[in-house]
Amino acid sequence: MSNNTRKILIGMFMVLAMIGIPSSMVFAGLAEDKAAAEQQIAEFQKKIDEANGNLSVIVGQIYEVQNKIDGLQNNIDRTNGEIDVIQGNIAVKEEEIAKETEVFNAKKQDYYLNLRSRYEEGEINFAEMVLDSSNLTELINNNEYYRIVKDKEESKIQVIKAAKDALENQKKELETVKKTLADKKLSLESEQNQLSVEKQKLDSQKDYFATISSQYQAEISKQEAALADINAQIQASIGGGFAYTGNGQFAWVVPSSNIITSPFGYRISPIFGGSEFHKGIDISASGGAPIVAAESGVVVYAQYNSGGFGNCVVINHGSGLMTLYAHMSSYSVSVGQGVSKGQGIGAVGSTGWSTGNHLHFQVTNNGDIYNGVVNPLNYL
């Protein structure tokens, strides 16, 4: 609601008072406006909860699919490593085969040339061998000698050939293993590609529900601003406006902890992801830890806030200076109640949109606790 509207309503209060209309009627109208705003907020919150529920399921599915993709990638990496080792072994075998083949061919060529030379030169003349032999025994011995020489040469060649054949068989076995690993890799990559397509679909759904939730949250913000305006009018109508009398130095609001887990300013949203402006500071503490009023003032808001703050208290300290305390497990003050600096007002919790026990603390110095925030550390 605009400042002009607020001025008009306040003027109406004065006119109504002068003509004698009961103030209860004024409060009744404001109460109806407040109820309507709260109902609208509740409806939007229901839609947000549904979108967030779907979002939570999808995020879980994305996490599971991503783990599978990562697992497959690890298997692919291991398989690539095994293929590299096998390929290296094949290269070694090929080198060994080449050397053995060279030795085999050289030895075989020497053997053939030697036999041919002996034949052409008539080195082995069986007729002379018969005539030169004095008896059958000597003939047999001479023939056996030449046969042994021939067999030894052939045996050397066969040994080399056997070694060469063994190396080629080992290479074939390695090629078979390599093909098996390559087929395994293709299967893993195919499965990984299918999962990647599934993850893309889930990412798209995640973005959709996150957008829906964000859109409804924007609507809630508008309604929250209207609700804050209504509450401010209620406080103004009962004389809630007053001057700040403090020294500008607030009490630390969570005496048991000074751990700030999220400072004032831009950050990545822990709920929706993406960049957002954090309007206060988050102070981590154990559930149930006491929360105290930063400064003396009057409670202007004390209820469960469906816009994400959970159990929430707002204190007006005068002159536009206000503080907000959110995600409380419980609160012990009520609207219109005066509180003193350091007085207990509730306990740390994790209600509303929260990922763990902490106090979200906001400060404004222009009377707009929802949008006109300043860094709380300027006062703490």
Beta strands, then each sheet from edge to edge (+ up, - down):
strand 1: 259-262
strand 2: 265-268
strand 3: 275-278
strand 4: 281-284
strand 5: 290-292
strand 6: 297-305
strand 7: 310-318
strand 8: 321-328
strand 9: 330-331
strand 10: 338-339
strand 11: 344-347
strand 12: 358-364
strand 13: 373-374
sheet 1: 1+ 4- 12+ 8- 7+ 6- 10+
sheet 2: 1+ 4- 12+ 13-
sheet 3: 2+ 3-
sheet 4: 5+ 11- 9+
end
